[in-house]
Amino acid sequence: MKKLLLTLSIVLALTSCTTTRTGVLSTPAYAPKAEINPIRANIEVDMNKNLVGESTSSYFLIFQVGGGNKFADGMSYSSDTNFSFLFKARENKTKSAAAYNAIENSGADIIVHPNYVVEIHDYLLFKEIKVKVTGYAGYFKKFYQKEYKDNEDVQLKLDVSAKK
């Protein structure tokens, strides 16, 4: 019995989980009346280079017991609504892992026109989610901002007939 507990303790001590995320730095700014000049990008799309990525996640009750541990941050899905993230968190996590797998060794910067095929097998206590993403390779070529012009959208109306 002591050998079993010792072996189990060693196995648990040597088991670890690793999560890797890739993202960008941003600085939040709260200025309700300020307009921020957006950054724009020119993207070159290679229609001859298809990106494909797959990921499978397994869950027992609410715990993930298998699946990817590298994810693409900043993913947004057209099927998301205001509260859907509560119910689709596991599915979105698997989509993010599939997107990471598609981009990882492709040399591309972005997946253009991604299409996700989601297959969910839901059992009593166990759930398996399989996702396959396909799209085209996109490459950022130029970042720029539209030139800011003060008073561009402001129209000044003067009432010269007003009395003091």
C-alpha atoms as a printed R data frame, in Angstrom:
    type eleno elety resid chain resno       x      y       z
1   ATOM     1    CA   MET     A     1   0.000  0.000   0.000
2   ATOM     2    CA   LYS     A     2   2.863  2.370   0.847
3   ATOM     3    CA   LYS     A     3   4.539  1.612  -2.496
4   ATOM     4    CA   LEU     A     4   1.291  2.412  -4.312
5   ATOM     5    CA   LEU     A     5   0.913  5.740  -2.506
6   ATOM     6    CA   LEU     A     6   4.559  6.597  -3.123
7   ATOM     7    CA   THR     A     7   4.273  5.732  -6.817
8   ATOM     8    CA   LEU     A     8   1.056  7.728  -7.144
9   ATOM     9    CA   SER     A     9   2.653 10.715  -5.396
10  ATOM    10    CA   ILE     A    10   5.663 10.617  -7.729
11  ATOM    11    CA   VAL     A    11   3.447 10.376 -10.818
12  ATOM    12    CA   LEU     A    12   1.321 13.319  -9.666
13  ATOM    13    CA   ALA     A    13   4.412 15.396  -8.854
14  ATOM    14    CA   LEU     A    14   5.893 14.792 -12.309
15  ATOM    15    CA   THR     A    15   2.668 15.581 -14.170
16  ATOM    16    CA   SER     A    16   2.280 19.169 -15.260
17  ATOM    17    CA   CYS     A    17   0.170 21.299 -17.574
18  ATOM    18    CA   THR     A    18   1.469 23.936 -19.941
19  ATOM    19    CA   THR     A    19  -0.495 26.597 -21.791
20  ATOM    20    CA   THR     A    20   1.006 28.840 -24.441
21  ATOM    21    CA   ARG     A    21  -0.792 31.901 -25.792
22  ATOM    22    CA   THR     A    22   0.261 34.345 -28.456
23  ATOM    23    CA   GLY     A    23  -1.071 37.869 -28.363
24  ATOM    24    CA   VAL     A    24  -0.282 41.499 -28.872
25  ATOM    25    CA   LEU     A    25   0.371 44.335 -26.475
26  ATOM    26    CA   SER     A    26  -2.275 46.992 -26.238
27  ATOM    27    CA   THR     A    27  -2.843 50.030 -24.117
28  ATOM    28    CA   PRO     A    28  -6.415 50.612 -23.031
29  ATOM    29    CA   ALA     A    29  -7.491 54.216 -23.183
30  ATOM    30    CA   TYR     A    30 -10.616 55.616 -21.634
31  ATOM    31    CA   ALA     A    31 -11.528 58.924 -23.144
32  ATOM    32    CA   PRO     A    32 -15.252 59.037 -23.880
33  ATOM    33    CA   LYS     A    33 -15.060 62.093 -26.149
34  ATOM    34    CA   ALA     A    34 -11.762 61.273 -27.808
35  ATOM    35    CA   GLU     A    35 -11.639 59.647 -31.205
36  ATOM    36    CA   ILE     A    36  -8.795 57.261 -31.809
37  ATOM    37    CA   ASN     A    37  -7.305 57.176 -35.270
38  ATOM    38    CA   PRO     A    38  -7.501 53.468 -36.199
39  ATOM    39    CA   ILE     A    39  -4.534 51.542 -37.544
40  ATOM    40    CA   ARG     A    40  -5.157 50.072 -40.969
41  ATOM    41    CA   ALA     A    41  -3.274 47.319 -42.756
42  ATOM    42    CA   ASN     A    42  -2.694 46.195 -46.313
43  ATOM    43    CA   ILE     A    43  -2.941 42.418 -46.496
44  ATOM    44    CA   GLU     A    44  -1.703 40.313 -49.379
45  ATOM    45    CA   VAL     A    45  -3.773 37.144 -49.811
46  ATOM    46    CA   ASP     A    46  -2.198 34.093 -51.426
47  ATOM    47    CA   MET     A    47  -5.190 32.323 -52.988
48  ATOM    48    CA   ASN     A    48  -2.951 29.390 -53.955
49  ATOM    49    CA   LYS     A    49  -1.911 28.643 -50.374
50  ATOM    50    CA   ASN     A    50  -4.603 26.968 -48.313
51  ATOM    51    CA   LEU     A    51  -4.187 26.833 -44.551
52  ATOM    52    CA   VAL     A    52  -5.625 23.853 -42.698
53  ATOM    53    CA   GLY     A    53  -5.583 23.224 -38.970
54  ATOM    54    CA   GLU     A    54  -7.273 20.696 -36.732
55  ATOM    55    CA   SER     A    55  -7.724 20.293 -33.014
56  ATOM    56    CA   THR     A    56  -9.591 17.897 -30.755
57  ATOM    57    CA   SER     A    57 -10.473 18.542 -27.120
58  ATOM    58    CA   SER     A    58 -11.858 16.049 -24.621
59  ATOM    59    CA   TYR     A    59 -13.729 16.962 -21.449
60  ATOM    60    CA   PHE     A    60 -14.806 14.913 -18.446
61  ATOM    61    CA   LEU     A    61 -17.560 16.825 -16.670
62  ATOM    62    CA   ILE     A    62 -16.156 20.385 -16.823
63  ATOM    63    CA   PHE     A    63 -12.482 19.411 -16.835
64  ATOM    64    CA   GLN     A    64 -10.368 19.239 -19.977
65  ATOM    65    CA   VAL     A    65  -8.593 15.897 -20.098
66  ATOM    66    CA   GLY     A    66  -7.100 16.140 -23.571
67  ATOM    67    CA   GLY     A    67  -6.523 18.568 -26.381
68  ATOM    68    CA   GLY     A    68  -4.330 21.395 -27.552
69  ATOM    69    CA   ASN     A    69  -2.363 23.615 -25.218
70  ATOM    70    CA   LYS     A    70  -1.347 26.282 -27.760
71  ATOM    71    CA   PHE     A    71  -3.895 28.853 -28.874
72  ATOM    72    CA   ALA     A    72  -4.200 31.809 -31.239
73  ATOM    73    CA   ASP     A    73  -5.338 34.875 -29.293
74  ATOM    74    CA   GLY     A    74  -7.588 37.539 -30.723
75  ATOM    75    CA   MET     A    75  -9.856 35.130 -32.550
76  ATOM    76    CA   SER     A    76 -13.379 36.306 -33.214
77  ATOM    77    CA   TYR     A    77 -16.144 34.097 -34.530
78  ATOM    78    CA   SER     A    78 -19.115 35.350 -36.542
79  ATOM    79    CA   SER     A    79 -21.479 33.051 -34.652
80  ATOM    80    CA   ASP     A    80 -20.671 34.738 -31.327
81  ATOM    81    CA   THR     A    81 -23.415 36.748 -29.693
82  ATOM    82    CA   ASN     A    82 -23.390 38.727 -26.452
83  ATOM    83    CA   PHE     A    83 -23.805 35.721 -24.156
84  ATOM    84    CA   SER     A    84 -22.748 32.848 -26.398
85  ATOM    85    CA   PHE     A    85 -19.233 32.872 -24.910
86  ATOM    86    CA   LEU     A    86 -20.747 31.407 -21.734
87  ATOM    87    CA   PHE     A    87 -22.002 28.358 -23.594
88  ATOM    88    CA   LYS     A    88 -19.358 28.062 -26.297
89  ATOM    89    CA   ALA     A    89 -16.159 28.605 -24.314
90  ATOM    90    CA   ARG     A    90 -14.912 25.048 -24.871
91  ATOM    91    CA   GLU     A    91 -15.804 25.153 -28.562
92  ATOM    92    CA   ASN     A    92 -14.088 28.539 -29.021
93  ATOM    93    CA   LYS     A    93 -10.987 27.279 -27.205
94  ATOM    94    CA   THR     A    94 -10.790 24.330 -29.602
95  ATOM    95    CA   LYS     A    95 -11.316 26.673 -32.586
96  ATOM    96    CA   SER     A    96  -8.458 28.825 -31.309
97  ATOM    97    CA   ALA     A    97  -6.194 25.776 -31.058
98  ATOM    98    CA   ALA     A    98  -7.100 24.746 -34.625
99  ATOM    99    CA   ALA     A    99  -6.308 28.271 -35.876
100 ATOM   100    CA   TYR     A   100  -2.948 28.144 -34.089
101 ATOM   101    CA   ASN     A   101  -2.173 24.804 -35.755
102 ATOM   102    CA   ALA     A   102  -3.092 26.238 -39.178
103 ATOM   103    CA   ILE     A   103  -0.820 29.268 -38.867
104 ATOM   104    CA   GLU     A   104   2.054 27.818 -36.803
105 ATOM   105    CA   ASN     A   105   4.390 26.575 -39.544
106 ATOM   106    CA   SER     A   106   2.785 28.214 -42.573
107 ATOM   107    CA   GLY     A   107   4.658 31.512 -42.502
108 ATOM   108    CA   ALA     A   108   1.327 33.342 -42.818
109 ATOM   109    CA   ASP     A   109   0.306 36.197 -40.529
110 ATOM   110    CA   ILE     A   110  -3.451 35.719 -40.700
111 ATOM   111    CA   ILE     A   111  -6.089 33.252 -41.882
112 ATOM   112    CA   VAL     A   112  -8.214 34.960 -44.525
113 ATOM   113    CA   HIS     A   113 -11.830 33.793 -44.814
114 ATOM   114    CA   PRO     A   114 -11.572 31.039 -42.171
115 ATOM   115    CA   ASN     A   115 -14.209 28.314 -42.306
116 ATOM   116    CA   TYR     A   116 -14.710 26.161 -39.233
117 ATOM   117    CA   VAL     A   117 -16.211 22.680 -39.227
118 ATOM   118    CA   VAL     A   118 -17.159 21.731 -35.674
119 ATOM   119    CA   GLU     A   119 -18.076 18.199 -34.653
120 ATOM   120    CA   ILE     A   120 -19.299 17.672 -31.074
121 ATOM   121    CA   HIS     A   121 -19.805 14.260 -29.493
122 ATOM   122    CA   ASP     A   122 -21.675 14.730 -26.231
123 ATOM   123    CA   TYR     A   123 -22.005 11.756 -23.904
124 ATOM   124    CA   LEU     A   124 -23.380 11.609 -20.383
125 ATOM   125    CA   LEU     A   125 -20.192 12.660 -18.550
126 ATOM   126    CA   PHE     A   126 -17.806 13.037 -21.465
127 ATOM   127    CA   LYS     A   127 -17.612 15.524 -24.356
128 ATOM   128    CA   GLU     A   128 -15.333 15.509 -27.382
129 ATOM   129    CA   ILE     A   129 -15.014 18.539 -29.689
130 ATOM   130    CA   LYS     A   130 -13.280 18.255 -33.072
131 ATOM   131    CA   VAL     A   131 -12.601 21.388 -35.120
132 ATOM   132    CA   LYS     A   132 -11.112 21.766 -38.587
133 ATOM   133    CA   VAL     A   133 -10.361 25.239 -39.958
134 ATOM   134    CA   THR     A   134  -9.550 26.053 -43.569
135 ATOM   135    CA   GLY     A   135  -8.706 29.390 -45.149
136 ATOM   136    CA   TYR     A   136  -6.192 31.289 -47.221
137 ATOM   137    CA   ALA     A   137  -2.776 32.574 -46.184
138 ATOM   138    CA   GLY     A   138  -2.636 36.301 -45.545
139 ATOM   139    CA   TYR     A   139   0.482 38.434 -45.087
140 ATOM   140    CA   PHE     A   140   0.634 41.928 -43.580
141 ATOM   141    CA   LYS     A   141   2.398 44.238 -46.023
142 ATOM   142    CA   LYS     A   142   1.903 47.736 -44.630
143 ATOM   143    CA   PHE     A   143   0.492 49.311 -41.489
144 ATOM   144    CA   TYR     A   144  -0.702 52.900 -41.635
145 ATOM   145    CA   GLN     A   145  -3.114 55.440 -40.198
146 ATOM   146    CA   LYS     A   146  -5.305 57.753 -42.176
147 ATOM   147    CA   GLU     A   147  -3.891 61.249 -41.863
148 ATOM   148    CA   TYR     A   148  -5.616 63.170 -39.087
149 ATOM   149    CA   LYS     A   149  -7.094 66.514 -40.029
150 ATOM   150    CA   ASP     A   150  -8.339 68.743 -37.240
151 ATOM   151    CA   ASN     A   151 -11.907 69.984 -37.724
152 ATOM   152    CA   GLU     A   152 -12.431 67.665 -40.685
153 ATOM   153    CA   ASP     A   153 -15.912 66.679 -39.613
154 ATOM   154    CA   VAL     A   154 -16.784 69.773 -37.608
155 ATOM   155    CA   GLN     A   155 -19.047 72.356 -39.141
156 ATOM   156    CA   LEU     A   156 -19.023 75.723 -37.467
157 ATOM   157    CA   LYS     A   157 -22.238 77.690 -37.580
158 ATOM   158    CA   LEU     A   158 -22.081 81.341 -36.662
159 ATOM   159    CA   ASP     A   159 -25.144 83.372 -35.954
160 ATOM   160    CA   VAL     A   160 -24.097 86.905 -36.829
161 ATOM   161    CA   SER     A   161 -27.572 88.277 -36.252
162 ATOM   162    CA   ALA     A   162 -27.510 87.342 -32.567
163 ATOM   163    CA   LYS     A   163 -27.685 90.304 -30.201
164 ATOM   164    CA   LYS     A   164 -25.517 90.677 -27.148
